[in-house]
Amino acid sequence: MSFRHSFLRSPIIPTLLSIMFAATAVAQITVTTPVPARATIQIHADRPASYRIPRTIFGSFLEPIKNSTYNGLWAEILVNPSLEENLWSASRIADMVQDEPALARASELGLPLPWEPLDAQQGNRYEPHWGDAANSWRSLEVIGVPDQPTGIEQKVYLPVHRTLRYTGSLYAKHLSGPTLLTVSLRPRNSPTVLASAEIHAAAATWSKYSFTLTLPAGSLGRLAPADFVVQVDGKERVDLDQLSLLPADAIDGLDPDVVAMAKAMKTPLVRFGGNFTSGYHWRDGIGPEDKRVSMLNISWGIPEYNTFGTDEFLRFCQLIGAKPQIALNMGSGTPQEAADWVRYVDHRYNGGKGGLTWELGNELWGKWSIGWTTLAQLPSRTLIFSEAVRKVDPSARLIAIGADADRYQAWNAAQLANPAGTFNYLSTHFVVTTNRVQLPDPSDFVPANDSVQLPYPTPDFLAAASFALPVALGRNIRAMQTQIDRHPAFANQAHIALTEWLFLSSNNTSPSAANMGGAIETAGTFNMLMRNADVVPIADMTGIMEFAGIVKKRSQVYASPSYYAFRMYSTANASRTVQVETQAGSYSVHKGITRHAEIPNVPYLDVVAALNDAGDTLTLFCVNRHLRKDVATEIDLQGFRASRTARAQTLQSGSIYEVNDATDPKHITPTDSTLTVSSGHIVYTFPHESVTVLTFHKL
């Protein structure tokens, strides 16, 4: 039982709630309009909106963070394949050693993280070398022990549920003694060899050697760890560098499971950007992969191997049918570097036609960004980057850095001082931690006696306040557009691009990208975007990998519940909203989530209806935010003569804190059902805390 549900059943709840609502200053969820016994939805299909729903509101976002690219989309299995140092921040190293204590001893022996000695009892048989490496800066000499197995190993997870065959390579330089290297796969911390290959590395100069390893069927279980081992022969001495191990079914270096799930999203845009943008130099990620230099991703304290660069990103976009939306380095980069990147991508992606969407930097209002920009610097720096890009591609669509929707006025005003045509959109981000609340005054809570303490904020409070966030965002976006339209140079010319949106939690007591609660927030955000698509035609959910999208752990690829909510919306045949009147009750949030603490009049049942271009399909997108009530509803279709059978697709779970994971990757997925339409009238019950898409076809 979750904390939230056990709390609700506590015998002290009536006392606590009376305390909670005793003062007007107290944090609270108040019912504005109660849910009626029978809610109603009236659809006026003959009253369409004046604008179309642009496909670009279903954009996604890719940034090298966590396991999004490396050990994620990029199929390379090995970590730190170039045997480098200084690829992690101190805190990341501490986490790695805590998870694998044996790495502390490996580091003492001169091995780069996360490589380990084949036999730690042999002591110092390893020496790092600098300045004469096959890749980057460092290589590793392995000094064999006569008549004993000596080598290096790394803990790995293999996608054995999909393939048993793996291809690899390594660079070696023979120093002395025998010339035989043996690479193998073994169960973790076991001498048993499951698959092996021999390499005769006799060259005294750096040479590349390839191998193939095929596991016997059933020899290694799904999610079971293995060891990848490189072993020298007897008293051999060899210098090693730049190793690789890939599933044989990788698609141009990309994980095929990730590619398939990303393609199923039908996302029209993939944003390549984020905090790493302000320190990323695109030339580091082009050219022969074996020669690309490994370095620290300063923004996230993790390795940037540069093996997933511009060409690999464009190939991914091509495979899933999306266009690239790249954020240029406006932090440590130069206008010329940005212009050169635009030229390179235009040539590689669409034969020089141009017209792609580019971002002029990312979050440079934040001091976590390299080369962050002061308010005084902002307009001129934006202008010179814009001019450099426009010189290469006059048809480029440019997104300038805007501020977050709750703190945008001064920053956006500075951008709007630029000449007309400097940009087409101002960006805004909505990355919210849902368990951070506006703490009330302690005097608001006076327990009836010393033994009773109010558990504020309750999970129910956090859930209701979090589900309301998309409503607040939509209202703020309208205000942002109003500010833009007050500037004659940009009025009716520039709009808003929501280039990052994500719901996070530091624990599992509030809705987040990982759990079912996040799926409800995702659907609420898409409903908001469809209503406001005339002013925010571009939106990129964070992300296509990690967070609210596709996740890869222990080589198992699976999706968060938010991914399925995204797909329910992005694959629907809907292009123009129509008028909807819903009577299903509402609530208001007071002293809620820090970023948007006051949100009045939030509908319990949030409904958007839309027709397709042909006008023969009507889709209802429905979010029930109520925490406990299934909302019985009468739906009346006006201006649309529907066939007798309609489709319902529903996403829900036993608790909003339930998740998908590597062990149970499809615990939460949409379910399909049918419903009967009688003379344009339907009776349907929307489950509490759920996402539902109803599809009607014209008779």
TORNUMAR-400513 format. One record per residue (C-alpha): z, x, y; residue in one letter. Coordinates in steps of 0.1 Angstrom, whole numbers, plus 5000, padded with zeros to 4 digits. Layout:
<sites>
ZXYA;...
</sites>
This chain:
<sites>
500050005000M;499150135034S;501850185061F;500249925082R;500449645056H;503949745044S;505149745080F;503749395086L;505849265057R;509049415069S;511949165076P;512649325110I;509149245123I;510148935143P;512949125160T;510649415169L;507849195182L;510249005204S;511349335218I;507749455222M;506549155242F;509749115262A;508549295293A;505249265311T;504949645314A;505149695276V;502149795255A;500749485238Q;497949295223I;497848945237T;495848655225V;493548545254T;491948255235T;493148165199P;490648165170V;489747795165P;490047635131A;486247635129R;484547895152A;481047825164T;477948035171I;474947895189Q;471748095187I;469048025213H;466048205198A;463748065225D;465748255252R;464948625246P;466148905268A;463649065293S;463949405275Y;463249535240R;465749715219I;464550075219P;464650245185R;466250545203T;469650375205I;469850465168F;469650845174G;471951085157S;473451425164F;473551765146L;475752055157E;476952355137P;480552245133I;482552225101K;480152195072N;477352015091S;474652285088T;476052575068Y;477452465034N;476152125044G;472552035054L;471552405047W;471552435009A;472852805008E;475852804985I;477453134995L;479653185025V;479253495046N;476253615025P;475753915048S;479254055041L;480154065078E;483454075097E;484653885128N;482853555118L;485953335121W;488553285148S;492153395139A;493253035133S;490352975109R;491253285090I;494853175087A;493652845073D;491353025048M;494153255036V;496552965033Q;494052775011D;493153084990E;496153334991P;494153594971A;491953655001L;494753845018A;494654104991R;490854104991A;490854185029S;493354465023E;490754614999L;488054605026G;486154305013L;484854055039P;486153705038L;485853505015P;484653764990W;487153884963E;487254174939P;486254104903L;489554274893D;492154324920A;494154544897Q;491554814901Q;492654864937G;490455034963N;486955044949R;485154914980Y;484055065013E;482454875042P;479555055059H;478454995095W;475155075112G;472855095082D;472754745069A;469954535054A;471054255076N;473254235107S;475754525110W;477754565079R;477154625041S;479554695013L;479654984988E;480954894954V;482355194934I;482255124897G;485155214873V;483855384841P;484155154811D;485554874832Q;483854564849P;483854624886T;482254404913G;482754124938I;482953744934E;483153434955Q;484453084947K;481552844948V;480852474941Y;477552384925L;475652054926P;475552034888V;475251654890H;471751714903R;470452054890T;471452334866L;469052594879R;469852824908Y;467753094925T;469053384944G;468553724958S;470454024971L;469654354989Y;470854674972A;470655044979K;471355264949H;473855554957L;474555714923S;475155654886G;473555374865P;471255124882T;472154804865L;473554504884L;474554184867T;474853854886V;476553564869S;478153224872L;481553174856R;484252904856P;486752984883R;489053284874N;487553304839S;485753584821P;483553334804T;479853384815V;477953064819L;474753214832A;473653564840S;470753784851A;470254154851E;468854354880I;467654714878H;468354824914A;467055184913A;465655214948A;467555454971A;466455255001T;467354895009W;465354664986S;465454294979K;465954174943Y;465553814931S;467053634901F;467453294885T;470553144869L;470452844846T;473652674835L;473852514800P;474152134802A;477752024804G;479152374809S;480552294843L;481851964855G;481051794888R;483351924916L;484652204894A;484852544911P;482952844897A;482753214905D;479553384916F;479853744905V;477954064912V;478954344887Q;478054704886V;477454914855D;480055174846G;480455444872K;477555314893E;477855324931R;475755074951V;475554944986D;475154554987L;474054325016D;472453985023Q;473053784992L;471753434986S;472253154960L;470352834964L;469852524942P;466352544927A;465552194941D;466352284977A;463652165001I;462652455023D;466352565022G;467652205029L;469852005006D;467751734990P;470651484988D;471351525025V;467651485033V;467351165013A;470451005029M;469351115064A;465850965058K;467350635047A;469050605081M;465650575098K;467050745129T;464250805154P;466051105172L;468151395161V;470051565189R;470551935183F;473252035207G;477052015213G;479552265225N;477752555208F;474752495231T;476252675260S;476353005240G;473252955217Y;470253175222H;467353025203W;465553355196R;468453445173D;467353165149G;463653245145I;461653505125G;462353625089P;465553465077E;466753785060D;466653965094K;468553705114R;471853825126V;475153665116S;477653615145M;480653415156L;480053055167N;482553085196I;482852715202S;484152635168W;485452965154G;483052965124I;480053165113P;476653125128E;474253285103Y;471153175123N;469353105090T;469252735102F;467252775134G;464552605154T;461952595127D;464352475101E;465652205125F;462052085132L;461352085095R;464351865089F;463151625116C;459751615100Q;461251535066L;463251235078I;460751105103G;462751175135A;461951345168K;463951645180P;466151605211Q;467351955219I;470152055243A;469152365263L;471552655270N;472552595306M;475752795302G;474953155293S;471253095292G;468553125318T;465852895331P;463153115316Q;464853115282E;464952735283A;461352715293A;460252945266D;462152735240W;460352425253V;457052595249R;457852725214Y;459052375202V;456052195217D;453652425200H;455452415166R;456352045166Y;453351855180N;450552105188G;451552155224G;451351785234K;454751785249G;456651475260G;459751545240L;463251465253T;465351765264W;468951795276E;469752025305L;472952165290G;476052005274N;479551915288E;479552205314L;482252015333W;484652135305G;486152485306K;485752505268W;481952555275S;480752905280I;479552945316G;480952605326W;479752485360T;481652405391T;480852095410L;479352295438A;477052485414Q;475952185395L;473052035415P;471152355421S;471652485385R;470352155372T;467352165395L;466252515386I;466352445349F;464552115355S;461752295374E;461452565347A;460952295320V;458652075341R;456452385347K;455952415310V;455752045302D;455451805331P;455751515307S;459151625293A;461851365294R;464951525308L;468651435304I;470951595329A;474651645322I;476651345333G;480351295329A;482351075306D;482350695313A;485950695324D;485750985349R;482151005361Y;482050925398Q;482251265415A;480251465389W;477451215386N;477351185424A;476651555426A;473751525401Q;472351235421L;472051455452A;469051625435N;465451535444P;463751245427A;462251345393G;464851615386T;465951415355F;465251085337N;468651025324Y;472351115330L;474251175298S;477651045290T;479851105260H;482450885243F;484451095219V;487850915216V;490950995196T;492150655186T;495850745180N;496450875215R;497950595235V;499150545271Q;502850575263L;504950315281P;508150375300D;511050425275P;512850145293S;510349905280D;511949935246F;515649855244V;516649805208P;518949515200A;521249765184N;521250145177D;520050095141S;516749935151V;513950165166Q;510550025175L;507850215155P;505450235185Y;502550255183P;502150045152T;498950085131P;498149725140D;498349795177F;496150105173L;493549915152A;493249625177A;493149865207A;490550085190S;488349795180F;488149705217A;486950045229L;483149965226P;483749665249V;485349885275A;482550135272L;479849875278G;481549765310R;481850125322N;478250195314I;477149905337R;479250055365A;477650395359M;474150245362Q;475250075394T;476150415409Q;472750555399I;470950255415D;472650315448R;470650645452H;467150565463P;465650875446A;466850745412F;467150365415A;465250195388N;464050545376Q;467050705359A;469250555332H;472050665309I;471850855276A;474950825254L;474351155237T;477651175218E;479850895206W;482550925180L;485950775171F;488551025158L;492151025146S;494551305140S;495951115110N;495050815089N;497050545108T;494250445131S;490450375128P;488350685127S;484950815117A;486250875082A;487550535073N;486550175072M;488050115106G;485450355120G;482650145106A;483949845126I;483950055157E;480450175149T;479149825145A;480849725177G;479250015195T;475749915183F;476449555195N;477349695229M;474249915229L;471949635221M;473349425249R;473049715274N;469849875261A;468149815295D;470450075310V;471250305281V;468050345260P;469150655242I;472350705221A;473250965195D;476050895170M;478151195160T;476851295136G;474151285111I;476251535092M;480051525092E;482251275111F;480550935111A;477551035090G;476851225058I;479551455044V;479251735019K;482351855000K;482352074969R;478552024968S;478951644965Q;477051464992V;478351125002Y;478550905033A;481350775055S;481650395059P;480250435094S;477050575079Y;476550245061Y;477250045093A;474650265111F;472150195084R;472749825084M;471749815121Y;469050085121S;467049935093T;467149585105A;463849425117N;465049345152A;463549435186S;464649175212R;468049015217T;468248645222V;470948435239Q;474148375218V;477148155226E;480148225205T;483448035205Q;485848235182A;488748345203G;489548665221S;492448915229Y;493449165256S;494749515253V;497449645276H;498550015277K;496250095247G;494250395238I;494650665265T;490950685276R;490650305280H;494150155282A;493349815298E;490649605281I;490749225287P;488948955269N;487749125237V;486048875214P;487448865179Y;484048775165L;481348995182D;477848855176V;474448985187V;471248805177A;467748955178A;464148865169L;461549095155N;458249155173D;456448895152A;459148635159G;459448545122D;462748715115T;466048655132L;468948885126T;472648825135L;474849135138F;478449025135C;481749215138V;485049045129N;487749245147R;490549015136H;493149215116L;494048935092R;492048615098K;488748535080D;486848345106V;485248025093A;482147965114T;479447705120E;476147865130I;473547665148D;470047805150L;468047665180Q;464447755187G;464047905152F;463147705121R;464647905093A;463847885056S;466547745033R;467748085020T;469148365042A;470548715033R;474048835041A;474949205040Q;478649275044T;480749595048L;484449565042Q;487249705021S;490849635010G;492149825040S;490549975071I;492150315061Y;490150335029E;487550615027V;484650755007N;485251104993D;483751344968A;485751194940T;484650834947D;481550874969P;480650504969K;483950344972H;482850155004I;479250035005T;477549715017P;477349414994T;474549164995D;474748784990S;472648474999T;473548175019L;471947825023T;470447705056V;470347325061S;468347205091S;469147515111G;472847485103H;474947735083I;478647745075V;479848105069Y;483148275068T;483348625082F;485948835064P;488648995086H;487949355096E;484349345085S;480749405095V;478149145085T;474349135091V;472748795085L;468948775082T;466948465085F;463148425080H;461048155096K;460047865074L;
</sites>
